[in-house]
Each structure stands twice: as C-alpha cells, then as structure tokens.
Amino acid sequence: MSNTGTWMQRVAQDWLVLELAAGSGATALGITTGLQFLPFLLLTPFAGLVADRMPKHRLLQLTNIGMALPAAVLGVLAVTGRAEVWHVYVLALVLGAASAFDAPARQSFVSELVDPGDLTNAVGLNSASFNAARLVGPGLAGVLIAAFGGGAVATGWVILLNAVSYAAPVWSLRHLDTSRIDAAAPVNRGPGAIREGVAYVRARPDLLLVLSLVFFAGTFGLNFQITSALMATEVYGKGPEEFGLLGTVLAIGSLTGSLLAARRALVRHRLVVGAALAFGATVVLAGLMPSYLTFALLAPVTGLTALTFITSANTYMQLHTDAGVRGRVMALYMMIFMGGTPIGAPIIGWIGEEYGARWTLIGGGTLTIVGVAVSAAVHLRLDRARRERGEVATEGPVPAASAAF
C-alpha cells in the first residue's frame, strides 16, 4: 500500500512542478529531484550507523512517520491552491532526509527477516513487491489527476493519499513477531564507527567495483522521474494519463526483472557488469524512439534491465558483507546509488532544457555505458596485477547456506 502511494506521489509531484514552473519545467524537475536525493549524499553514512545501533523495526516506524509528514504538508498546500515551487523544493528535501534514514535500515532489515540461504530470493521478492506497486501507482495517479481536473489542486489530493498510505508499514512493523528477527549485535557507541565501515569497503575491491557501477547508472541512467516526464510532455505532447501510463509499463519490465532475480541462485560480478551495460544501451535506444507508442513498448525492456542491475548489485553487497557492518555498508551503497542523483538530475534537467528531452536519455545512457566500461576495465587490470604479485583479492563471506546453490 505504501509503495503504491509513493509511486502515486512521484507522478503527482512531477506534474505539480510542471504546473507551477511553466516554461522552466525541466530545470525545476531537475532541482526537485536533486534536492529530494541530496540527503542520501549527506546523511546516509550516519543513517547507516544508526541502523547498526538500534532495532531496525523501531527505526523504520519513525522513518515512515517522517516521510508521511512532508507529504501531508505538500498535499494540503496544493489542495488549498497555496503551493509554490519553493514549497516543493523544501518539502522534497525534508522527505529525502527521512528517506535517507529509512533506506539503509530497510535494506539491511531484509537479512534479519530470512535465513541466509533465502537472502537472494528475499531481495528479489522485495523488489517484486516494490515494482508490483509501481504497476499500479503511476497509472492510478495519472487517472486521478485527470479525474480531479488535471491541475495543481488535483495533484494535491493524490499526494494526500500517499501521506495516508504510510499507516500501512507502521502498523505492520508494530505487529511483527520480534522474537523471530535475527538481528546482529548493536554496534558499540564510540568514535570511528563510520570510518570502520568505510575502511571495510576500501579493503574490498569487489565491493568497490559494484559501488562504482551503481554510481554511474544511478547518477546518469536512472533518472526516469525526469526523462519520462519530459519525453511525454515535450516530445510526444501527452497529458497526465499518458505520463502515468509510462511508469506503469516501465514497471512491467521491472517486476519481471525482480521475479527473475528471486529465482537466481547466486550473483557474480559478470552479471552486475553485464546488466549495467545492457541498461545503458536500452536507455540510449529509448531516446531514439520515434513515437509515444514505440517509447512505451520499449519501457518494459528498460525496466527489466534496470531491475536486473539494481537487484544483482544489492544482493551482491548483502551476500558478501559481514553482518556487523551491513547497515553501514548498505548505507554507503544507498549513498552512492541515490546520492548521485543530486549531481546527475540537475545535469540531466539542464541537458533537456538546452538540447531537448531526447538527449536526457541519449546522454545519460552513454555516460552510463562509458562509466561502467571504464570501471570494469580498471578493476580487471588491478585484479590481474594483484594476481601477478601473488595476492588474493579480499572477499567477504557468502552465507554458508548458499553453498547448496
């Protein structure tokens, strides 16, 4: 329920920005998206430490309430006709701050709910749940915005529905059987805990490669919040219903990728690299689509490659990380994955403003391909040098149960 509301707000918030910032919608969308993800860059390392120090089911209740409040305020402002672009900017930043604390706790909480041998399956099913909501949310938001009149007031009602939806995860978390949660021992309070997590990752070339791939794909490729809006409105001349539908058809591929990931037994580097390259190529191809129909037909393929990459990268990080630092490691993962957006989103928005919407996809996909290829080449070269020196690359433990795979 909450994921559905989240996807509804993403569409409604984008449409609200386009309504309020007539003539400079691309730049405003880029700024909004950048501000919403800026806290991931600034706060996530500390958030990961918090996730390692307190019970995650309690922390997640607080973060869900923290995400509901800015949604409620923005919804009220829009419904009453008082919303301005700067309101959206500020509330997007507040929402991002709550999300920055939510993400590492939620990611690492998965491994506390299931046995180690089921982790790959659980990560895939978690993504499937998220993308099943993505099937419903954008299309439903588009229909509701159109039904309520298509203007800024209409988006406010949709955003208010998202604020209410956060009651579902809060209720679920309060009713979990905490005796069945396999939580790691809390990290001792004291200086150097965040540096310890960074040092752990720096000593792991395999994790560094995954983080590098995630940076390039997340910064330049995974900007559908901007690119789909610009393609729908500026290139194809469509309204909120067609814009919302793009999110739904994209989620068809995303859901398929999630379910395939849930069946996957083991994740290796080659899958993460290959999926990232395939995703970048698909994004470039999307920018070349001649019509709304062909763009929509390609969207499921884009979603499939995106989720194959995201899920494989996420699973690799969790499977190859010690439980005692997993919250901090996943915080670094989320910081790079989501924190690159404040860098990439304004750039992508500026490209759309200066060179047209198509180049947001063509340029973003090309930068993703180049970044992934260079990262993989550097890793292979360094790995070859280590082998020639007789060194063995440090790798974290894969859960013992996965040996059956």
Phi, psi and omega in degrees: 000315182292320178298321177299315178298322179298315179292326176297317181293324180301315178293314183296319180295318178298317181292324177298317179298317179296326178289321185277334185246054181301129179095340178223036185297321182297313179296317180296321177297318179297318179294316180301312180296319179297317179294323181294330182256356178302319179301333177297327180284325187266325191252341190299321178303317177293322179297323177295322177295319177299320180295330178278348185254339182231158179304127187292329181292332176283316179301319182293329174297318180294319182292325178294321175295320179296331177277333180290323186297309179295329176296318180295317180296313180297320179298316179296316179300318181290318182295323181276001178076017182257359184292136173234165184302321182293332173298316180298318179301310184296314183289330174295322177294317179295316177300319179296324179296316177295320180295326180297326176279332181288318191298306181295325177295316181293318181296312183283342179293332181303317183288347176270345183265341184230162175291153182306321182293344180259006188296315180301315179297319183293319178298318178296317180290327175298316176294324179296319177298315180300317184276340170296320175294326179294334175295322187269315190302303183299315179296319178296320178298316180299317179296315182293319178299316178295319182293326180274005175117349173080358182260194182297323179298320180298320179295328180298319179297321179293319179295323177296323176300321177296319179302319180291328186295340181291348176296331183296307178293327178297314179298315181298315181295324179291338184253012175291150173277095187295341179291343182261003178275124181266077185272143175288159178298136181300145178290136179296143177286137181160168182288154172090002184292320179292318178299327178298318178294319178295317180297323178300315181290321181298332180276002184240094180302327181294320178289324179298322178297313180300317180296325178294317178297318180297323179298310184292317180292318181290325183283316189249339184257320186270063179239040184298333180301327178267309189296319180294320179297316181290319179295317182295317187272313189273324183272315186256353176063040183259168182256192185296326180295314180291324176297314178297324180296326178300319177297324180291314181290328174298323182289338176300312177293322180297317179296319177300315178298323179295316181292323175295321178295325180294336179271347186285134183278320186214145181248127178243168180303319185298326178293317181297315180293313181298319179294322179295318178294318179296321178297313180301318179295322180292323178296317177300315180298322179299323179292345181261358184296131187282339185218165177301320182298312181293325177297317179292323180292330178279339185305318178298325177294319177299316178297321180297312181292322180298311184287329174299317178293310184299314183292319180293321178294315180299313182296318180301315182298318182287320183291333186251027182232138177295144185300325184292340180241008187298321179299316180289323178294316179291333175294317176297320177301311181290326178298317181283320181294309182268330183289342175288341182297320176300336176277312186283322186298311177298325178296314180296319178297319178294319178300317179297323181290320186272320189242355179106156187298325183301325183286346173295327179273314182297313179293316180297318179293321179295316178297324177297312181299313181297314181297318179294316181297316180295317180299315180295320180295316179297317180298315180297320180295315179293322179295320178295320179296320179296320180294322179294330177276359180082014179271155176246128180299137179285127177228142180284172184286131165273134183309141184303324182298337182286349177300334179292340179291000000 
